[in-house]
Amino acid sequence: RRTKVVGTFPDGQSALMLVCARLRHVAGTWWGAKLYMNMKHLDQMQSAEEADHIAG
């Protein structure tokens, strides 16, 4: 008797659904909210550059 062998992902749509589910999970946990850079310092630097440009 012949049986159809199914791999890990039977088609591309299945792989895409797994990736999307994983991304939704990451976005919903603290991993998605973790900050690696303090944006306040960047804003201050840009404000100082703009002030120098206007004054100078």
C-alpha angles and dihedrals in degrees: 000000000000121000127191111242113223118201127210091282115027091199142357092264091063092053091048092051090052092050092048092049090051092049091050089052094050092046090051096051131066089268089074092051099045113120120211097181132042103234092196090074091050091050091050091050092050091048090052091049091050091049090050090049093051093045096043 
